[in-house]
């Protein structure tokens, strides 16, 4: 990855980098930050970049080349700790207690210890209250960086003790430029991935590195086609099957939300704003079968299902409610799964 110290190698959030860099230069860093925003827009990337900038030993921080920068980027720095949700998308009290034991120790080689708590909206009530104690009396020389998908899912008392940064999805142009500058992606491919990403920088970077993500994305659209073509019993079966992989559901619903948004844009004549360019044939077919009211109802149902998953609702029940609300049954021969063949 090619880097620029000016924006810390972070794509699409230059304003946040500027504010953090200014605070660092003036010696006015907060002891706790909260980066908020939708999944995969770069919250964790910004958190790691901040950790590198704080502890960089190069002339211009973060240089990306010094021992500290390289160890942090690789996830091996002894003074930078990352706490993530477990397989159930939950942060447990044991993880926070271990964090508390770590932060009181003197740094091994860094200027400051940095602790990154990713997806803190998944903290159990016990873990959240335990974390609050650390935020109320933070140890000297420690910077805590929390990330979450939304303020409503985090204890207000935690939010009030952090400097909050609301990160919004970057535009396609900013993502494309970042893919070219930092990952060496060819301009045409960078532009395509940036449009398909729909503001999800993390997905665009992953897709630039792994071509199989595009095939997986097509399979996920095919699943939506199955839902729309199924009768009531078929939809309940699909809800059962998909709920077996609960970890994948948030990303799946995010993708479907983007497609459904494109369907609304297609319906209202704003086709130049469509993100999923490779789905134009499917969008045209589906727009002929659903009116605007049905599309809006589908968007609402998807957004509510996504919200319920963030609140750790039962995955199968959440999908059952969603699938029964997601538009009337379409003919089996129509829909998203035909998009590739229609192009041929």
C-alpha positions as CSV (number, residue, x, y, z in Angstrom):
1,X,0.0,0.0,0.0
2,X,1.4,3.4,-1.0
3,X,0.8,6.0,1.6
4,X,0.5,9.7,2.0
5,X,1.3,11.2,5.4
6,X,-1.1,14.1,4.6
7,X,-4.2,11.9,4.9
8,X,-2.6,9.0,6.8
9,X,-3.6,6.6,4.0
10,X,-7.2,6.9,5.0
11,X,-9.7,7.0,2.1
12,X,-12.5,9.5,2.1
13,X,-12.3,11.0,5.6
14,X,-9.7,13.7,5.1
15,X,-11.6,16.1,7.4
16,X,-11.3,13.7,10.3
17,X,-7.6,13.1,9.6
18,X,-7.0,16.9,9.6
19,X,-8.7,17.4,13.0
20,X,-6.9,14.5,14.6
21,X,-3.5,15.5,13.1
22,X,-4.0,19.1,14.4
23,X,-4.8,17.8,17.9
24,X,-1.8,15.5,17.8
25,X,0.5,18.3,16.7
26,X,-0.8,20.6,19.5
27,X,-0.5,18.0,22.1
28,X,-4.3,18.1,22.7
29,X,-5.4,14.6,22.0
30,X,-8.5,13.4,23.8
31,X,-8.2,10.4,26.0
32,X,-11.2,8.8,24.3
33,X,-12.7,8.9,20.8
34,X,-15.8,7.4,19.3
35,X,-15.9,6.9,15.5
36,X,-19.5,6.4,14.3
37,X,-20.7,5.4,10.9
38,X,-22.2,2.6,8.8
39,X,-20.3,-0.7,8.4
40,X,-17.1,-0.9,6.3
41,X,-16.7,2.9,5.7
42,X,-13.3,3.1,7.3
43,X,-13.8,3.5,11.1
44,X,-11.3,0.8,12.1
45,X,-8.9,2.0,9.4
46,X,-9.0,5.5,10.9
47,X,-8.5,4.1,14.4
48,X,-5.4,2.2,13.4
49,X,-4.1,5.2,11.5
50,X,-4.5,7.3,14.6
51,X,-2.6,4.7,16.6
52,X,0.3,4.8,14.1
53,X,0.4,8.6,14.0
54,X,0.6,8.8,17.8
55,X,3.5,6.3,18.1
56,X,5.3,6.9,14.8
57,X,9.1,7.5,15.1
58,X,9.5,8.9,11.6
59,X,9.9,12.5,10.6
60,X,6.3,12.8,9.3
61,X,3.7,10.8,11.1
62,X,2.6,8.2,10.3
63,X,5.5,7.4,8.0
64,X,4.4,3.8,7.4
65,X,8.1,2.7,7.4
66,X,9.3,2.8,11.0
67,X,9.2,-0.2,13.3
68,X,6.2,1.2,15.2
69,X,4.1,1.9,12.1
70,X,4.8,-1.5,10.7
71,X,4.0,-3.4,13.9
72,X,0.8,-1.5,14.4
73,X,-0.3,-2.1,10.8
74,X,0.4,-5.8,11.2
75,X,-1.5,-6.0,14.5
76,X,1.6,-7.0,16.5
77,X,2.5,-3.9,18.5
78,X,2.8,-4.7,22.2
79,X,1.2,-1.3,23.2
80,X,-1.7,-1.2,20.7
81,X,-4.6,-3.4,21.7
82,X,-7.6,-4.2,19.6
83,X,-10.8,-5.6,21.2
84,X,-13.3,-7.0,18.8
85,X,-16.7,-8.6,19.1
86,X,-16.7,-12.4,19.4
87,X,-18.4,-14.9,17.1
88,X,-21.8,-13.8,18.4
89,X,-21.0,-10.1,17.5
90,X,-20.7,-9.4,21.2
91,X,-18.0,-7.8,23.4
92,X,-18.0,-9.6,26.8
93,X,-17.1,-8.3,30.2
94,X,-14.0,-10.6,30.4
95,X,-12.6,-8.8,27.3
96,X,-13.0,-5.4,29.0
97,X,-11.5,-6.6,32.2
98,X,-8.5,-7.8,30.3
99,X,-8.3,-4.4,28.7
100,X,-8.3,-2.7,32.1
101,X,-5.4,-4.9,33.2
102,X,-3.4,-3.9,30.1
103,X,-3.9,-0.2,30.2
104,X,-2.5,0.3,33.7
105,X,0.9,-1.1,32.5
106,X,3.7,1.1,31.4
107,X,4.1,1.1,27.6
108,X,6.8,-1.4,26.4
109,X,8.1,0.8,23.6
110,X,5.4,3.2,22.5
111,X,4.8,6.8,23.5
112,X,1.3,5.9,24.5
113,X,-0.8,2.8,24.8
114,X,-3.7,2.8,22.3
115,X,-6.8,0.6,22.8
116,X,-9.2,0.2,19.9
117,X,-12.6,-1.2,20.8
118,X,-14.3,-2.1,17.5
119,X,-18.1,-2.3,17.2
120,X,-18.7,-1.3,20.8
121,X,-22.5,-1.3,20.1
122,X,-22.1,-5.1,20.6
123,X,-21.0,-4.8,24.2
124,X,-23.1,-6.6,26.7
125,X,-24.7,-4.4,29.4
126,X,-22.1,-5.7,31.9
127,X,-19.2,-5.0,29.5
128,X,-20.5,-1.5,28.7
129,X,-20.8,-0.6,32.4
130,X,-17.3,-2.0,33.0
131,X,-15.9,0.1,30.1
132,X,-17.6,3.2,31.5
133,X,-15.5,2.9,34.6
134,X,-12.3,3.1,32.5
135,X,-13.7,6.1,30.6
136,X,-14.6,7.9,33.8
137,X,-11.0,7.4,35.2
138,X,-8.8,6.8,32.2
139,X,-5.2,6.0,33.0
140,X,-2.5,8.5,32.0
141,X,-0.8,7.9,28.7
142,X,-3.6,5.9,27.2
143,X,-5.9,6.7,24.2
144,X,-9.1,4.8,23.8
145,X,-10.7,4.6,20.4
146,X,-14.2,3.2,20.1
147,X,-16.1,2.5,16.9
148,X,-19.8,1.8,16.5
149,X,-22.4,1.9,13.8
150,X,-24.6,4.4,15.6
151,X,-24.9,6.6,18.7
152,X,-28.3,5.1,19.7
153,X,-26.7,1.7,20.2
154,X,-24.1,3.0,22.7
155,X,-24.7,3.9,26.3
156,X,-25.2,7.7,26.5
157,X,-22.8,7.9,29.4
158,X,-20.1,6.3,27.2
159,X,-20.8,8.7,24.3
160,X,-20.6,11.7,26.6
161,X,-17.1,10.8,27.7
162,X,-15.7,10.6,24.1
163,X,-14.9,13.0,21.4
164,X,-17.3,11.9,18.7
165,X,-16.6,11.7,14.9
166,X,-19.5,11.0,12.6
167,X,-18.0,9.3,9.5
168,X,-20.2,9.3,6.4
169,X,-19.9,7.2,3.3
170,X,-17.4,8.8,0.9
171,X,-18.4,9.5,-2.7
172,X,-17.4,7.2,-5.5
173,X,-14.8,9.6,-6.8
174,X,-12.9,9.8,-3.5
175,X,-12.9,6.0,-3.2
176,X,-11.7,5.5,-6.7
177,X,-8.9,8.0,-6.2
178,X,-7.9,6.2,-3.0
179,X,-7.9,2.8,-4.7
180,X,-5.6,4.2,-7.4
181,X,-3.2,6.1,-5.0
182,X,-2.9,3.6,-2.2
183,X,-3.5,0.2,-3.8
184,X,-2.4,0.7,-7.4
185,X,-5.7,-0.2,-8.9
186,X,-6.2,0.7,-12.6
187,X,-8.4,3.8,-13.1
188,X,-11.3,2.0,-14.9
189,X,-11.4,-0.9,-12.4
190,X,-11.1,1.6,-9.5
191,X,-14.1,3.6,-10.8
192,X,-16.2,0.5,-11.2
193,X,-15.4,-0.8,-7.7
194,X,-16.0,2.6,-6.2
195,X,-19.5,2.7,-7.7
196,X,-20.3,-0.8,-6.6
197,X,-19.1,-0.1,-3.1
198,X,-21.8,2.4,-2.4
199,X,-19.6,4.3,0.1
200,X,-18.2,1.1,1.7
201,X,-14.5,1.8,1.5
202,X,-13.7,-1.5,3.2
203,X,-15.6,-3.5,0.7
204,X,-13.9,-1.6,-2.2
205,X,-10.4,-2.3,-0.8
206,X,-11.3,-6.0,-0.2
207,X,-12.7,-6.4,-3.7
208,X,-9.6,-4.8,-5.2
209,X,-7.5,-7.5,-3.5
210,X,-9.8,-10.4,-3.9
211,X,-11.7,-11.0,-7.2
212,X,-13.9,-13.7,-5.5
213,X,-15.8,-11.0,-3.6
214,X,-17.6,-10.0,-6.9
215,X,-18.7,-13.5,-7.4
216,X,-19.9,-13.7,-3.8
217,X,-21.8,-10.5,-4.3
218,X,-23.6,-11.9,-7.3
219,X,-24.5,-15.0,-5.3
220,X,-26.0,-12.7,-2.6
221,X,-28.1,-10.9,-5.1
222,X,-29.3,-14.3,-6.4
223,X,-30.4,-15.0,-2.8
224,X,-32.6,-11.9,-2.9
225,X,-34.1,-13.1,-6.2
226,X,-35.0,-16.4,-4.5
227,X,-36.7,-14.6,-1.7
228,X,-38.8,-12.4,-4.1
229,X,-39.8,-15.4,-6.2
230,X,-40.7,-17.6,-3.3
231,X,-44.2,-18.2,-1.8
232,X,-44.7,-17.8,2.0
233,X,-43.5,-21.3,2.9
234,X,-40.4,-20.9,0.6
235,X,-39.6,-17.5,2.3
236,X,-39.7,-19.1,5.7
237,X,-37.4,-21.8,4.6
238,X,-34.9,-19.3,3.2
239,X,-35.1,-17.4,6.5
240,X,-34.2,-20.6,8.3
241,X,-31.3,-21.4,6.0
242,X,-29.8,-17.9,5.9
243,X,-30.1,-17.4,9.7
244,X,-27.7,-20.3,10.1
245,X,-24.9,-17.9,9.2
246,X,-25.8,-15.1,11.5
247,X,-22.4,-13.5,11.2
248,X,-22.9,-12.8,7.5
249,X,-26.4,-11.3,7.8
250,X,-25.5,-7.6,8.5
251,X,-23.3,-7.4,5.4
252,X,-26.0,-9.3,3.4
253,X,-28.7,-6.9,4.4
254,X,-26.4,-3.9,3.7
255,X,-26.0,-5.1,0.2
256,X,-29.7,-5.7,-0.3
257,X,-30.4,-2.2,1.1
258,X,-28.1,-0.7,-1.5
259,X,-29.9,-2.7,-4.3
260,X,-33.3,-1.7,-3.0
261,X,-32.2,1.9,-2.9
262,X,-31.1,1.6,-6.5
263,X,-34.5,0.2,-7.3
264,X,-36.1,3.4,-5.9
265,X,-33.7,5.5,-7.9
266,X,-34.5,3.5,-11.0
267,X,-38.3,4.0,-10.4
268,X,-38.0,7.7,-10.0
269,X,-35.8,8.4,-13.0
270,X,-32.5,9.0,-11.2
271,X,-30.7,6.2,-12.9
272,X,-27.4,8.1,-13.0
273,X,-27.1,7.7,-9.2
274,X,-27.5,3.9,-9.3
275,X,-24.5,2.2,-7.6
276,X,-25.0,-1.4,-8.7
277,X,-24.3,-0.8,-12.4
278,X,-24.1,-4.5,-13.2
279,X,-27.6,-5.0,-11.9
280,X,-29.4,-2.7,-14.5
281,X,-31.2,-5.6,-16.2
282,X,-32.5,-6.9,-12.9
283,X,-33.5,-3.4,-11.7
284,X,-35.5,-2.8,-14.9
285,X,-37.3,-6.1,-14.6
286,X,-38.1,-5.7,-10.9
287,X,-39.2,-2.0,-11.3
288,X,-41.9,-3.2,-13.8
289,X,-43.4,-5.4,-11.1
290,X,-43.2,-3.3,-7.9
291,X,-44.7,0.2,-7.6
292,X,-43.0,3.0,-5.7
293,X,-45.0,2.4,-2.5
294,X,-43.9,-1.3,-2.5
295,X,-40.3,-0.3,-3.0
296,X,-40.5,2.2,-0.1
297,X,-42.1,-0.5,2.1
298,X,-39.2,-2.8,1.2
299,X,-36.6,-0.2,2.1
300,X,-38.3,0.3,5.4
301,X,-38.5,-3.4,6.2
302,X,-34.8,-3.9,5.3
303,X,-33.7,-1.0,7.4
304,X,-35.8,-2.2,10.4
305,X,-34.3,-5.7,10.0
306,X,-30.8,-4.3,9.9
307,X,-31.5,-2.2,13.1
308,X,-32.9,-5.3,14.9
309,X,-29.8,-7.3,14.1
310,X,-27.7,-4.5,15.7
311,X,-29.8,-4.9,18.8
312,X,-29.0,-8.7,18.8
313,X,-32.5,-9.7,17.9
314,X,-33.1,-13.4,17.0
315,X,-31.7,-13.7,13.4
316,X,-34.2,-16.3,12.2
317,X,-37.2,-14.4,13.5
318,X,-35.8,-11.1,12.1
319,X,-35.5,-12.7,8.6
320,X,-38.9,-14.3,8.7
321,X,-40.5,-10.9,9.5
322,X,-38.4,-9.2,6.8
323,X,-39.1,-11.8,4.1
324,X,-42.8,-11.8,4.6
325,X,-42.9,-8.0,4.3
326,X,-40.5,-7.8,1.4
327,X,-42.9,-7.3,-1.5
328,X,-45.3,-9.7,-3.1
329,X,-44.2,-12.9,-4.8
330,X,-42.6,-12.4,-8.3
331,X,-42.5,-15.0,-11.1
332,X,-39.7,-17.4,-10.6
333,X,-38.2,-16.6,-14.0
334,X,-37.7,-12.9,-13.2
335,X,-35.3,-11.0,-11.0
336,X,-31.8,-10.5,-10.0
337,X,-30.4,-13.9,-10.8
338,X,-31.0,-13.3,-14.5
339,X,-29.0,-10.1,-14.6
340,X,-25.8,-11.7,-16.0
341,X,-27.6,-13.8,-18.5
342,X,-29.7,-10.8,-19.6
343,X,-26.5,-9.0,-20.4
344,X,-25.3,-11.9,-22.6
